[in-house]
Amino acid sequence: MTWKPYYQGDGVQRRAALAPPPPWRTFPRASQHREYQPPEGLADAVNAALHLRRPLLVTGPAGSGKSTVIEQVAHELALGPVLRWHITSRSTLAEALYRYDALGRIHAQSLRGATGRTARQHRLAGRHGDDIAPFLQLGPLGTALLPAERPCALLIDEIDKSDLDLPGDLLDVLERGEYEIPELVRHRRHKVAVRLWDSRDTATVERGRIRCTEFPFIVLTSNGERDFAPAFLRRCVRYTMPPLTADLLRDILRAHFGELPDDDALELIREFVARANSGHHLAVDQLLNAVALLTGDSAPEGRQRQDLHDLLLTELSRA
């Protein structure tokens, strides 16, 4: 990456050409399966979760690579695209399983009823035209639990951000590997094609029940901001990200850059490790940004470099 001041702050219009983006900021976003460097013990935890058909709960600070491991596993084992469920305080189990647009269906029925059809036409519409399928979509967890020859890969990101009840709500689904769509259980048609999460493809749901045949590979991430009940923890294989070391960071940078740009990169690594070990809240992608911008022949110098250094490596817990 070549640094230059694109924006001058003088109000003069220029068609400045932007330098190529860093490899981890290209779009559409590319999988980081080649660049990811798993810390010691994580491979064993992944294999244990795969062998036991248990979710893997990975705990560690933001930016420590918790959510990237699933991309590497999915690629190495040919599990297909990773399904993602990003958790917020408003997330519910129901939305992760499926979504039903009841109001949209009522509106569609009202439009059909206002077209002046004959009584016979209304009977035929009730028999053939009131299709529930367009108003249903499986959620990320619901899609992962579909019957398949190989397991899907599902990331449940930041589970510790959830409502207090959500981990408990997950227990039955994670144990049984099945769930029910009540709207289809009551539906007159026994088989309905339902759209999948983040896809135009559909899957046929029979009598409103979905049962997995291969338990998905599930990675749950946590920033360690809350504790979980023993009933939830015993159903998971647990792994805590170790403290970052200079050797591991050098491997991460080499995976992204090929070779470290210069000695300034080594100095940034040493500073990063020292600050992280002293309790500063920093993320690995901050180090990547700093190395991309502050090293190499075209890096800024003097006061500008120091200002950009402070900007990029600001502690995350500070406002």
Disulfide bonds with the S-S distance in Angstrom:
none
